[in-house]
């Protein structure tokens, strides 16, 4: 990325999963990396394993629901490096549940982290990028922000909000020399499923299986993200199969809606089958 000769990147949610894979990818390419995560012990352990000097890599405990912590982190990076070239708003969690079953607290939790955490990251780093007249914002959304499976309302809404925010910022910040990318992966091998909140006791195992059985791992997604930023791509879509579903939604919306109906019926039937088997097991 010749437009960023200083090669300085900041990553939220960088202690595990995609965030850690992104950190390693940028380090491999010669960048200096600042990692933030709420998981203090995990973050410190990963830094020690990588064994690089603080001039190349350092960790800070940051809660993305606290804008003051993000500002303090930004100021520390600027003090160390003189500026930042890329902010990757990656921190996130997972939720699942039907609209009348998932508690409102789950909605508030996922929106505060997955959407408002990104909003805060953009708010904190945009003034710096405007001052520099350069920078790139990378917001990690999901294919759930573009195509919306049933019983994923809170997660879908948060990620769709990230896509909408990113599109807004692309137009808003272009004249300042600030680039924007929004990353929309499907399921890939990561530990995001471990954060899942759901009223359905089977959901966590089901979602974790979807992550674990994917043919794409976090390293593969990280490489695609790096390439997308280098190419100045706005949409970064690592999974071709999900990309095709998105194209179906855009160009054949009626067929896409029918596919949602089919998916919804399948989910309902699985629920009924599970309830029936549970009732049989609990009979005296």
C-alpha positions, -999 to 999 in steps of 0.1 A, spaced: 0 0 0 22 28 -13 -3 55 -2 6 46 34 44 47 37 43 48 75 23 16 76 4 21 109 -28 1 116 -51 0 147 -75 -30 152 -103 -34 177 -112 -69 188 -77 -79 179 -70 -105 206 -89 -134 189 -105 -146 157 -105 -123 127 -90 -94 146 -59 -115 155 -56 -129 120 -57 -93 106 -30 -83 130 -8 -111 119 -15 -103 82 -5 -67 86 26 -77 106 36 -101 78 33 -72 54 56 -50 75 31 -28 93 31 -16 129 0 -28 146 -19 -15 176 -44 -41 190 -73 -32 213 -96 -57 230 -116 -61 261 -100 -95 268 -69 -82 286 -52 -115 295 -58 -130 260 -44 -99 243 -13 -98 265 -7 -135 259 -9 -131 221 15 -102 221 40 -122 241 37 -151 217 44 -129 187 75 -115 205 78 -83 186 91 -49 200 65 -23 211 75 -2 181 59 -28 159 31 -42 181 14 -33 213 -19 -42 231 -43 -20 250 -74 -31 269 -103 -12 254 -141 -15 257 -156 -3 225 -188 7 243 -168 34 260 -158 63 237 -135 78 262 -114 46 262 -112 46 224 -100 83 225 -73 75 250 -62 46 228 -61 68 198 -41 95 216 -16 68 228 -11 56 193 -5 91 180 20 97 208 39 66 199 37 67 161 27 103 152 -5 91 135 -26 62 122 -32 51 86 -59 25 90 -85 18 117 -102 -16 116 -135 -16 136 -136 -53 141 -149 -59 177 -181 -79 177 -204 -105 193 -232 -127 181 -269 -130 189 -298 -152 177 -335 -154 185 -370 -149 171 -384 -114 175 -409 -124 203 -384 -147 221 -350 -129 222 -349 -105 252 -345 -68 246 -313 -69 266 -298 -90 238 -307 -64 213 -292 -36 234 -260 -56 239 -254 -65 203 -263 -30 190 -241 -13 215 -210 -34 205 -216 -44 168 -231 -11 156 -223 16 182 -188 2 187 -182 9 150 -198 43 152 -176 52 181 -145 40 163 -154 61 133 -161 91 154 -128 89 173 -105 83 143 -122 105 117 -109 138 131 -74 125 131 -77 113 95 -92 147 85 -62 165 101 -38 141 83 -58 144 50 -54 107 47 -65 74 63 -87 44 57 -117 32 77 -124 -6 76 -157 -16 92 -162 -53 97 -199 -61 90 -211 -95 78 -231 -110 50 -259 -107 76 -257 -70 68 -267 -77 32 -288 -109 33 -310 -115 64 -318 -150 77 -348 -155 99 -344 -154 137 -313 -133 135 -330 -99 138 -308 -82 163 -275 -94 146 -288 -86 111 -300 -51 122 -266 -43 137 -246 -55 107 -270 -38 82 -264 -6 102 -227 -10 98 -231 -14 60 -254 17 59 -229 37 80 -200 27 58 -219 37 26 -227 71 42 -190 76 52 -178 67 17 -196 98 3 -190 119 34 -152 115 37 -140 110 1 -133 147 -4 -110 146 27 -88 118 12 -102 92 36 -111 58 22 -137 34 35 -142 -4 32 -169 -26 46 -161 -63 50 -190 -87 47 -179 -123 53 -202 -153 57 -195 -181 82 -157 -189 85 -136 -207 111 -136 -184 141 -146 -184 178 -173 -157 173 -200 -184 181 -187 -186 217 -201 -151 223 -236 -161 211 -266 -151 232 -298 -168 223 -331 -180 240 -327 -212 220 -305 -237 240 -295 -255 208 -285 -224 189 -250 -220 203 -239 -255 192 -256 -251 158 -240 -218 151 -206 -230 163 -208 -260 139 -215 -236 110 -183 -217 119 -162 -248 124 -173 -266 92 -166 -236 69 -140 -241 43 -126 -206 49 -106 -197 80 -98 -164 96 -64 -162 79 -81 -165 45 -105 -137 53 -77 -115 66 -58 -119 34 -89 -110 14 -94 -79 36 -58 -68 31 -61 -72 -6 -94 -53 -6 -79 -23 12 -49 -23 -11 -73 -23 -41 -94 5 -25 -125 -18 -26 -155 -5 -8 -173 -38 -5 -150 -67 5 -169 -100 1 -147 -130 9 -173 -157 3 -184 -161 -34 -214 -183 -25 -229 -156 -3 -221 -130 -29 -243 -149 -53 -272 -148 -28 -267 -110 -25 -268 -107 -63 -301 -127 -63 -316 -103 -37 -305 -72 -58 -317 -85 -92 -344 -110 -84 -359 -98 -52 -391 -118 -54 -371 -151 -57 -350 -140 -28 -381 -134 -6 -394 -168 -15 -361 -183 -3 -365 -165 30 -400 -181 33 -386 -215 27 -358 -210 53 -384 -197 78 -406 -228 73 -376 -251 78 -366 -234 110 -402 -236 123 -404 -273 115 -371 -280 132 -384 -262 163 -416 -283 163 -397 -315 158 -374 -306 187 -403 -297 210 -421 -330 201 -390 -350 209 -385 -331 242 -421 -338 252 -417 -375 245 -386 -376 267 -403 -359 296 -434 -381 296 -437 -403 327 
